[in-house]
């Protein structure tokens, strides 16, 4: 129960009648400056609601009497940047890739633009550092399924892999198990042989025979691969989906048909070339 209200002997202020462990609560009024600050904030917020967009509507948000929004500021800044960059972008779009690489100003501009475009369009699959993930190639090494020259990379970016574009690059590895070209025992044997190529110790036997009959046309007699048709080398330690036995067996059994979108029509020519220059610089290309 609260005690009776009385005056505090030290401050002379009335108490509220509440006491805890011998400590009495003073009934001190809120300072006037605090009330002034509160009502000034209330008045400011009322004016802000009228002048600026602060609450959602069915069409987005109210624009306010001033018609200002950060989206408009961003659009204006982007438009100004586009105007400032137009001269260099036009030069990059019109120049041959070899010319861009040889011209310091064009190269620096293309590298900066390519880095930004990579973050916006490519990092979600290849990683922010282009390190790749299972099924998404690492762009930091010198292993390129379709070739690593500037021209090769540009073509891949422009038309994609197994995309809907008419000029898309397409490679079709048979699903040897799903389509019943090979049985489980044969697949297991040829998987062992493929892994032995990667280790540099290819062995004769049933796996080698199956490889010679079914795989040489694309991957080559020694597993060197064929960039003309996107067939990977089996002689190195780079495996797009993984190099463990179970993964290789799965690849042979069901095939892999990863898709990269075609960026032609989605990105302009200057951006595509800038991306190619940037990606080429990551692994050095070939």
N, C-alpha and C positions, 0 to 999 in steps of 0.2 A: 504494500500500500504506500502511495506517495505521502511524504510528510507534509506538514503545513508550509505554505509559502512564507518566506521570511527574507530579510535583507542580509546579504553577505557582508560580514563585518570588515573585510579587506577592501572590496571594491565598491561597496555601497549599493550593489545591483541586486534587484529582486531575484530570488531563486524560483525554479519551476516546481519545487516540491519533490523532486526526484533525488535520490541519494544512493550511491553505490560505494560500498566499502569506505564510508565516511567522506566520500567526495560528493559535494552538492553541485547540481547542474544550475548554471546561471541562466536567467531568462534574458539573454542579450539580444537586442534587435539586430537585424541585418543592416550593415552600414549603408548609408544613402548612396555612396558611390557605387556599390554593387547593384542596387536597384536601377540607377541611371545607366549602368553598363548593360544590364539585362534588357531594358526597354529600348536602348539604342540598337542592340542586336536584333530585337524583334522588328523594329522599324526598318533596319537595313535589309533583313530577310524578305519583308513584304515588298520592298522596292525591287529587290533582286528577282523575285518570282515574276514580277511584271516585265522587267527589262530583259532577262536572260532565260534560255531554255533550261528548266530544272525539273520538270515532272513529265512522265510519259503520257502519250496519248495513243489512240488507235492507229495513228499514222506515223508514229515515231516519238516525237516530243514537241511540246510547244516551242516556237521559235523566239518568243519574247518580242517586245516592241522594237528592240534594236536589231532583230534579225541575225544575231551573231551566233555562231557555233564553232567549236573546235574543228569539226569536220570541214567547214568552209575554209578555215584557216589552213588546214592541211592541204585541201585541194588547191588553194591558191599558191601555197609553197611548192607543191609538186609541179604545178603548171609553170611557175617561174623557173624551177630547176630544169624542166624539160626544154624551155626556151634557151636557157644558158648552155645546155649540153647539146643542142640540136646540131651545131656545126660539127662537133667531134663525132657525134653519133652517125651523122650522114657520111662522114669520111670512113668510119669503121664499116658501115654497111656496104659502101661502094668498093672498099679496098680488098685486094686479095689477101688471104691469110698470111702468106709469106711477107707481104708488105707490112702488115700490122706487126708481125714479129720483129721486123727489121727497123721499124720506126719507133724511137723511144717514147715519143709523146702518145702515139696511137696505142702502143703496147701498155703503157701505164694506165691510160684511160680504159682500155679494154679489160685489163686485169681488175681494176677497181669495180667496173660495172659487172664483170663476170662473177666476182666474189659476192656481190650483193644479190645478183640473180640466182646464184647457187643456193644461198641461204633461203631465198624466197621460194624456190621451185624444186630443188634437188635434195636438200638436206634431210627432208622427212624420210627418204628412202636410203640415201647413201651416207647419212650421218653428217653432223655439222663439220666434222673434220675429214669427211670423205672416206672414212675408214670402212664403210660398208657393213653389211650384216649378212647372215646366211640368206642367199637368194638375191642379194643386192651387191654388186661388185665393189670391191675396194678400189678406189681411184688413185691411191697413193703409190701403187706398185707399177711395174712395167708390163704386166700381163693384161692384154686387151683381147677380148673375144673376137672383135671385128676389126682389129688394128688400132694402133695408137698414134698415127700421124694426125696432124691438125685436120686434114681433110677427112680422115676416117671418123674422128670424133665429131666433127661438124655434121657429117651425114647421119651418124647415130642420133645425135641430139635433134636434128631437124625432122627425121622420119620415124624415129623410135624403133623398138624391137617388138615384133608381133603386135603392132598397133593397128588401128583401123585405117591408117594412111595407105594409099595405093602403093607408095614407094617404100613402105616399111621393110626393114630387114627381118627376114624370117629364116629360122633354122628349125627343123623338125627331127628330133631324135625319136626313133620308134620306142614305143612302150613294149619292150621285149617280153615282159611277163604278162601284163594286162592283155596284150593282143596275142598272146600264146605263141610267140615266135621261139621262145626258149622256156624250158622248164626251170624249176627252182634250183635243181642241181647244177644246171648249166650256168644260170645267173650267178650262183655262188662261186663257181669256178672262174668265170670271166671277171668278176669283181676282185678276186684275189690277184688275177693277172694285172688288172688295171692299177691296183695299189702297188704291185711290184714294180711297175714302170715308174711310178712316182719315187720309189725308193732307189731306183737305179739298179735294181737287180731282177730284171725280167727273167722268168723261168719258162722253159718249154713245158708242154703238157696239154691237158685238155683245155685249160683256160686260154692258152696261146692259140690253140686251133679255133676255138669259138670266136676269139677276137679277130683272127685273120679272116674268118668267114663273114662276120657281121659288123665289125667296127672300123676296119682299115680304111674304107672308102671315105670316112669323115675324119677320123682321128690320126690317120697315117700309120705306116708300118711300124714305126718306133714310138707312136703316141705323141708325135710332135704337134698334132692339131692342124687346123686349116682355118685361117682368119677369113678367107673368102666366103665361107659358109658358117662362120661363127662356131666352129667346133673347137672346144678347148684343148689345150695341150694336157696330156696325162703324165708328162715327164717331170713336171715341177711339183712344188708343194702347195700350190694355190688351188683350192677347191671351193667352188662357189657355194655349194650347199653343205660342205663338210667332208672330211676325209676318213671318217670312221667306217668300218665295214658295213654296218647297218644302213648308213646313209647312202653309200655307194650302191648297195643292193637295191635300195628303194628307188634310186635314180634310174638304174637299169630296168627295173621292173615296170615302173609307171611313167618314166620320162619326166622332164621338167619343161614347163612352158611359161616361164616368167615373161611379164609384159612391161615394157617401158613406153610411156606415152610419146606420141609425136608432138614436138613443140612448134612445128611450123603452123602458122595460123594462130598460135597462142602467144608466141613471143615474136617480136620483130627481128629483122635480119641482123641489126646491130647487136641485139641482146644474144642471139644465137651464136654469133661469131665471138662475142666477148666471153660467153660461157665456154666455148671450145678452147679459147686461148687460156682461160683460167684452169680448166680441167686438165689440159695438156701439161700445164706447168706443175701440177701436183705430183705426177709420177714421172715426168720427163718424156713420156711418150716414146714412140719408136719411129 
